[in-house]
Amino acid sequence: MSIYALQCPAGGFLDEDLQHFNKIFDEWCVQFDNFEDARTVASTLDKKRYADVVEITPLSYPKYFFPKLQGVIHTTREVDGNIICIVEPFMGSYFCIAVCNLKSKSVKYMPTHYKNTMSVEGAFANFKIKDRDDY
């Protein structure tokens, strides 16, 4: 479940017009099913539009695969077939943990909120899926 995209060294993703770079990876960005196709297109770009081929996965770009996931994603990891994220729903708010199910594409926010990064990182590091039916 991965796709490939072209990303400039400054961080933007190549738009479908092959002229501009988007800050956020979305459906308007050029996407490829395999690395070879992406590499072929990247090699045809002029030097001003240099781009590297990057792999887009649910672990690296969860917001693309889970549209209901909102806010700033600070870190991700995979636990029992789910993507677990530390989320800051909006700037300055408390942190929370979101569980994104890869099969159903559902997102469930855990009810506990954390005031600082130290407490959420501890919970994130020790997070376990208790009952698979809940996610």
N, C-alpha and C positions, 0 to 999 in steps of 0.2 A: 504494500500500500504506500508506494512512494512515487513521486513525480520529480521531474528535474526542471530547473529554471536557470536563468542567466542573471547573475548578480554582479554589479560593479564593485570595485574595491571599497568605495565609500559606503556601500550598504544598500543601495537601491536595486530593485528588480526591473529588468527590461520589460517595457510595456509592449503590447501587441503591435504597435506601429513601428517597432524596432528603432525608435528615435529617442524616446524619453525613458527615464527610470522612475519607478514608483517607490515611495518609502516603505509601503506595506505590501506584502505579497497577497494578491487577491485574484479574482477570476479574470481581470484585465491584463494580467501579466502573461508573457509567453510561457507556455508549459509544454513539456515533452514527456513521452512515456518511457524513453530510454536515454541513457547517457550518450550514446553515439550520435543520435539526432541532435541533441543539445550541443555537443562538441562541434558538430558540422556547422551549425548556424553560428556559434560563437567564433569560429575561425573565419567566417565571412564578414564579420563586423570590422569597420575601420578602427583605427587606433584611438579615436576620440570616444568610441563607444565600447571600449574593452570591457569584457565581462567574463567571469568565471562560471563554470557549471556547478550548481549546488543542488543537493538532494533535499527535497521537501518531504518531511515525514510528519506523522501526528506528534511525534516526540519533539521535533525541532520547531514546528509551526502549528501548535494545536488550534489556534483560532481559525485557521483556514479549514480544518477538518471538522471543527465543532463550532458552528456559527453562534450557538447560544452562550458560548464562553465569552464573557465581557470583562473588560478591565485590563490592567497591566499584568502580564504573566511574568513572574520572576524566575521560576525554575520549574522543570518537569522531570518526571521519571516514570517508568512503567512498572506496575505492580499487578500481577495476575491478569494480564490482558487488558488493563485499564491504564489510562494516562492520568497521573496524579499531578496537579499543578498548585503552586502557591500563587494566589490571585489577590491583587489589590483592586477591588471593584471600581474605585475612582480615587484620584489623587488625594492623599491625606486620610483615607479611610483605614479601618482595621483590615488586617490580612485574613484570608480564609483559605481553606483547602477545597479544591474542586476535583471530583472524580469524573473522568470522561470515559464512557464505555465505547470501546472500538467497534463492537458488533452492532449495537443499537444506535450509536451516535448520540446518546443522551448525556447530559451533564447534570451532575448532582453536587450542590454546594453543601459542605458539612456545616452543621449548625454552630460550631464553635468559631469565635472570632478572636484574633490575636492582635495585641497592641503593638508589638515590636517584632523585628526580624528574628531575634534570638529565640523567642518562644515559638514562632511559627516554624522555624527551621528545625527545632527539636521535634515538634509534632510531625513534620513532613518526613524527617529521617526515620522515624519509628512507625509511620503509617502502615497499617495492615488492613486488608479487606476482611471484615468479619463474616459477612454473609453475602455470597455472590448474587443471591436473588434480589438484594436491595439495590444493586447497581446495574 
